[in-house]
């Protein structure tokens, strides 16, 4: 993208500067100058330090912990760029926070995912580029185009290098930790040419699960669990234990978003899981506290998507 230097600008907030730098390197661009800090009273301060008039700008910012601070940085960056006469403003959100609040689960619940979609649009974004929304139908919450990348091609490529896949491919089973992740797990199972199993569970309250039974034959199998995110790690750890109790000889896990809040690291370290492969959509210091975690980069796929968006090319090839 060297020929695009004058017309493409990449900006980064404070949530994922390392990932933003890797994306810029892939595109052979430099991150554009912006100072994102806080005033003494805690308000977010943004200063764009170069002209963006008429440019295609890409703001790279995951709305991960601290969610509200990172969301406000994104909104204010977009607003600053819009008022500076940027041509097209593309919000690159590797991890989209508030995605789980996508419906009214109880009376008088808010639908916060829709509210956040409206805020991003109102701030001035012309397009959103994201990965593995918790519910794919969230794309319909936006009144602007949404390019929804999938983490499975990256995860499949990464886990295929692992010894438990190479050495035990004929004995591998891909497992969905709940019914909601079956379609995602089936996709990975097809890529790895492995059978599919499901952990059936009941969730009596938020962040707590009760595993009921395992659907499918996992006895004597090497199991690979797949989810879109690991938050408090209750689902993945209890699911892994259920697989071990059902006769699995090894249990591994992979996910797109390593949220890792609350007791997640303690649970993962104490679990029967042998390895956990995650993507770097979220930059978390907690990852270093769990030696089981391996991190794969989404920089190449996001760089390809950004180049395609700028060039008005199809992104369909990235879904494979």
C-alpha positions as CSV (number, residue, x, y, z in Angstrom):
1,X,0.0,0.0,0.0
2,X,3.0,2.3,-0.4
3,X,1.2,4.2,-3.2
4,X,-1.7,4.9,-0.9
5,X,0.4,6.7,1.7
6,X,-1.1,10.1,1.0
7,X,-4.7,8.9,1.0
8,X,-4.9,6.3,3.8
9,X,-4.4,7.1,7.5
10,X,-4.3,4.7,10.3
11,X,-5.1,5.9,13.8
12,X,-5.0,3.9,17.1
13,X,-6.5,4.4,20.5
14,X,-5.0,3.0,23.7
15,X,-6.8,-0.4,23.7
16,X,-4.6,-2.3,21.2
17,X,-1.5,-0.3,20.1
18,X,0.5,-3.4,19.5
19,X,-2.0,-4.9,17.1
20,X,-2.4,-1.5,15.4
21,X,1.3,-1.3,14.9
22,X,1.4,-4.8,13.4
23,X,-1.4,-3.9,11.0
24,X,0.4,-0.8,9.9
25,X,3.6,-2.9,9.3
26,X,1.7,-5.3,7.1
27,X,0.4,-2.4,5.1
28,X,3.8,-0.7,5.0
29,X,2.3,2.4,6.6
30,X,3.0,4.3,9.7
31,X,0.4,5.0,12.4
32,X,-0.8,8.6,12.1
33,X,-0.2,11.0,14.9
34,X,-2.9,11.3,17.5
35,X,-2.5,12.0,21.2
36,X,-5.2,10.2,23.3
37,X,-5.0,11.1,27.0
38,X,-7.2,12.2,29.9
39,X,-7.8,15.5,31.5
40,X,-7.3,15.7,35.2
41,X,-11.0,15.1,35.9
42,X,-11.0,11.9,33.8
43,X,-12.4,13.2,30.6
44,X,-10.9,11.8,27.4
45,X,-8.7,14.2,25.4
46,X,-7.9,13.6,21.7
47,X,-5.5,15.7,19.5
48,X,-5.2,14.7,15.8
49,X,-1.7,15.9,14.8
50,X,-1.9,15.8,11.0
51,X,-4.2,16.7,8.2
52,X,-6.8,14.0,7.2
53,X,-8.8,16.2,4.8
54,X,-10.3,13.9,2.1
55,X,-8.4,10.8,3.4
56,X,-9.7,7.3,4.0
57,X,-9.1,6.9,7.7
58,X,-9.1,3.7,9.8
59,X,-9.4,4.0,13.6
60,X,-8.2,0.8,15.2
61,X,-9.7,0.4,18.7
62,X,-11.1,-2.7,20.6
63,X,-13.8,-1.8,23.1
64,X,-12.3,-4.2,25.7
65,X,-11.5,-3.5,29.3
66,X,-11.8,-0.7,30.4
67,X,-14.8,-0.9,28.1
68,X,-16.3,2.6,28.7
69,X,-12.9,4.4,28.4
70,X,-12.0,2.6,25.2
71,X,-15.5,3.2,23.7
72,X,-15.3,6.9,24.5
73,X,-11.8,7.1,22.9
74,X,-13.2,5.5,19.8
75,X,-16.2,7.9,19.6
76,X,-14.1,11.0,20.3
77,X,-11.5,10.0,17.7
78,X,-14.2,9.5,15.1
79,X,-15.8,12.8,15.9
80,X,-12.4,14.6,15.7
81,X,-11.7,13.1,12.3
82,X,-15.2,13.9,11.0
83,X,-14.7,17.6,12.0
84,X,-11.3,17.5,10.4
85,X,-13.0,16.7,7.0
86,X,-11.8,13.1,6.6
87,X,-13.1,11.5,3.5
88,X,-14.3,8.1,4.8
89,X,-14.1,7.1,8.5
90,X,-13.7,3.4,9.1
91,X,-14.0,2.1,12.7
92,X,-11.8,-1.0,13.0
93,X,-13.1,-2.8,16.2
94,X,-11.4,-6.2,16.5
95,X,-13.4,-6.9,19.7
96,X,-16.8,-5.3,20.0
97,X,-17.8,-4.7,23.6
98,X,-21.4,-4.8,24.8
99,X,-22.2,-7.4,22.1
100,X,-23.7,-9.8,24.6
101,X,-26.4,-7.2,25.5
102,X,-28.2,-7.8,22.2
103,X,-31.8,-8.5,23.4
104,X,-34.2,-8.1,26.3
105,X,-33.5,-11.2,28.4
106,X,-35.6,-9.9,31.3
107,X,-38.3,-7.2,31.6
108,X,-37.0,-3.6,31.4
109,X,-33.5,-4.7,30.1
110,X,-31.7,-2.4,27.8
111,X,-30.4,-3.5,24.4
112,X,-27.0,-1.9,24.9
113,X,-25.4,-3.4,21.7
114,X,-27.9,-1.4,19.6
115,X,-27.2,1.8,21.7
116,X,-23.4,1.4,21.0
117,X,-24.1,0.8,17.3
118,X,-26.1,4.1,17.2
119,X,-23.4,6.0,19.1
120,X,-20.7,4.9,16.6
121,X,-22.9,5.8,13.7
122,X,-23.8,9.2,15.2
123,X,-20.2,10.0,16.0
124,X,-19.5,9.9,12.2
125,X,-18.3,6.4,11.3
126,X,-19.0,5.4,7.7
127,X,-18.2,1.7,8.1
128,X,-17.3,-0.8,10.8
129,X,-14.8,-3.6,10.4
130,X,-14.9,-6.1,13.2
131,X,-14.4,-9.8,14.0
132,X,-16.6,-12.6,15.5
133,X,-19.5,-10.6,16.9
134,X,-21.0,-12.6,19.8
135,X,-24.2,-12.7,17.7
136,X,-23.8,-12.2,13.9
137,X,-27.2,-10.5,13.7
138,X,-25.6,-7.5,15.5
139,X,-24.6,-6.3,12.0
140,X,-28.2,-5.4,11.5
141,X,-28.0,-3.0,14.5
142,X,-26.0,-0.6,12.3
143,X,-27.3,1.7,9.6
144,X,-23.9,1.7,8.0
145,X,-22.0,-1.1,6.3
146,X,-20.4,-3.7,8.6
147,X,-17.6,-6.0,7.4
148,X,-17.6,-9.0,9.7
149,X,-14.4,-11.1,9.7
150,X,-14.2,-14.6,11.1
151,X,-11.5,-15.8,13.4
152,X,-11.9,-19.5,12.5
153,X,-9.6,-19.4,9.5
154,X,-6.8,-17.9,11.7
155,X,-7.5,-20.3,14.5
156,X,-7.6,-23.3,12.2
157,X,-4.3,-22.4,10.6
158,X,-2.7,-21.9,14.1
159,X,-4.0,-25.1,15.7
160,X,-3.1,-27.1,12.7
161,X,0.6,-26.5,13.6
162,X,0.0,-27.9,17.1
163,X,1.3,-31.4,17.9
164,X,-2.0,-32.6,19.2
165,X,-3.5,-32.0,15.7
166,X,-0.6,-33.2,13.7
167,X,0.0,-36.3,15.7
168,X,-3.6,-37.1,16.6
169,X,-5.5,-35.9,13.6
170,X,-7.4,-39.2,13.2
171,X,-8.3,-39.1,16.9
172,X,-9.4,-35.4,17.0
173,X,-12.9,-34.1,17.9
174,X,-14.0,-30.5,17.8
175,X,-16.4,-29.6,20.7
176,X,-18.9,-26.8,21.0
177,X,-19.1,-25.7,24.7
178,X,-22.8,-24.9,24.3
179,X,-25.6,-25.1,21.7
180,X,-25.1,-21.4,20.7
181,X,-21.6,-22.1,19.3
182,X,-22.5,-25.2,17.3
183,X,-22.4,-23.5,13.9
184,X,-19.0,-22.0,14.7
185,X,-17.6,-25.3,15.9
186,X,-19.0,-27.2,12.9
187,X,-17.1,-24.8,10.6
188,X,-13.8,-25.5,12.4
189,X,-14.6,-29.3,12.4
190,X,-15.0,-29.2,8.7
191,X,-11.7,-27.4,8.2
192,X,-9.9,-29.9,10.4
193,X,-11.8,-32.9,9.0
194,X,-12.8,-33.9,12.5
195,X,-16.1,-35.0,14.1
196,X,-18.3,-32.6,16.2
197,X,-19.4,-33.0,19.8
198,X,-21.5,-30.6,22.0
199,X,-21.5,-29.9,25.7
200,X,-25.1,-29.4,26.8
201,X,-25.4,-27.0,29.6
202,X,-27.8,-25.0,31.7
203,X,-26.9,-21.5,32.9
204,X,-28.8,-20.7,36.2
205,X,-27.4,-17.2,36.5
206,X,-24.9,-14.9,34.8
207,X,-21.3,-16.2,34.7
208,X,-22.3,-19.5,36.2
209,X,-23.1,-22.8,34.4
210,X,-24.2,-26.3,35.2
211,X,-22.9,-28.9,32.8
212,X,-25.6,-31.5,31.9
213,X,-24.1,-34.0,29.5
214,X,-21.9,-34.4,26.4
215,X,-23.6,-35.1,23.1
216,X,-21.3,-37.2,20.9
217,X,-18.6,-39.8,21.5
218,X,-15.4,-38.3,23.0
219,X,-14.1,-41.4,24.7
220,X,-10.4,-41.8,23.8
221,X,-10.4,-38.6,21.8
222,X,-8.3,-35.5,21.8
223,X,-10.8,-32.7,22.1
224,X,-10.5,-29.2,20.9
225,X,-13.2,-26.8,22.3
226,X,-14.1,-23.7,20.4
227,X,-15.8,-20.5,21.6
228,X,-16.0,-16.9,20.4
229,X,-14.7,-15.6,23.7
230,X,-13.3,-16.7,27.1
231,X,-14.6,-14.2,29.8
232,X,-14.6,-15.6,33.3
233,X,-13.6,-19.1,31.9
234,X,-16.4,-20.9,33.7
235,X,-18.0,-22.3,30.5
236,X,-14.7,-23.5,29.0
237,X,-13.3,-25.0,32.2
238,X,-16.4,-26.8,33.3
239,X,-16.9,-28.0,29.7
240,X,-13.4,-29.3,29.6
241,X,-13.9,-31.2,32.9
242,X,-17.1,-32.7,31.5
243,X,-15.1,-34.0,28.4
244,X,-12.4,-35.4,30.7
245,X,-15.1,-37.2,32.8
246,X,-16.6,-38.5,29.5
247,X,-13.3,-40.2,28.6
248,X,-11.4,-37.6,26.6
249,X,-7.6,-38.3,26.8
250,X,-6.7,-34.6,26.1
251,X,-8.6,-31.4,26.1
252,X,-7.5,-28.2,24.4
253,X,-9.4,-25.0,23.7
254,X,-9.3,-22.0,21.3
255,X,-11.2,-18.8,21.0
256,X,-11.2,-15.4,19.2
257,X,-11.5,-13.0,22.1
258,X,-9.5,-13.5,25.3
259,X,-11.5,-11.2,27.7
260,X,-10.2,-13.0,30.8
261,X,-12.0,-11.1,33.5
262,X,-12.4,-12.0,37.2
263,X,-11.2,-15.5,38.1
264,X,-10.4,-16.5,34.5
265,X,-6.7,-17.0,34.8
266,X,-6.9,-18.9,38.1
267,X,-9.6,-21.2,36.6
268,X,-7.6,-21.8,33.4
269,X,-4.4,-22.6,35.3
270,X,-6.3,-25.1,37.5
271,X,-8.3,-26.7,34.7
272,X,-7.7,-29.9,32.8
273,X,-7.1,-27.8,29.6
274,X,-3.6,-28.4,28.2
275,X,-3.4,-25.5,25.7
276,X,-5.6,-22.5,25.0
277,X,-5.1,-20.7,21.6
278,X,-6.4,-17.2,21.4
279,X,-6.3,-14.3,19.0
280,X,-4.9,-10.8,19.8
281,X,-8.1,-8.9,19.3
282,X,-7.7,-7.9,22.9
283,X,-4.4,-6.9,24.4
284,X,-4.3,-8.2,28.0
285,X,-1.5,-8.5,30.5
286,X,-3.4,-11.4,32.0
287,X,-2.3,-13.6,29.1
288,X,1.2,-13.7,30.5
289,X,-0.1,-15.2,33.7
290,X,-1.3,-18.4,32.1
291,X,1.5,-20.5,30.4
292,X,-1.2,-22.6,28.7
293,X,-2.2,-19.7,26.5
294,X,-0.8,-19.3,22.9
295,X,-1.5,-16.1,21.0
296,X,-2.0,-15.9,17.2
297,X,-2.1,-12.5,15.4
298,X,-5.1,-11.2,13.4
299,X,-2.9,-8.4,11.9
300,X,-2.6,-10.1,8.5
301,X,-6.3,-10.6,8.0
302,X,-7.2,-7.1,9.2
303,X,-4.5,-5.6,7.0
304,X,-6.0,-7.4,3.9
305,X,-9.4,-6.2,4.9
306,X,-8.3,-2.6,5.2
307,X,-6.6,-2.7,1.8
308,X,-9.7,-4.2,0.2
309,X,-12.0,-1.6,1.7
310,X,-9.8,1.2,0.5
311,X,-9.5,-0.3,-3.0
312,X,-13.3,-1.1,-3.1
313,X,-12.6,-4.8,-3.5
314,X,-14.6,-7.8,-2.2
315,X,-13.7,-9.3,1.2
316,X,-15.2,-12.7,0.4
317,X,-11.8,-14.4,0.0
318,X,-11.1,-13.6,3.7
319,X,-14.0,-15.7,4.9
320,X,-12.2,-18.8,3.7
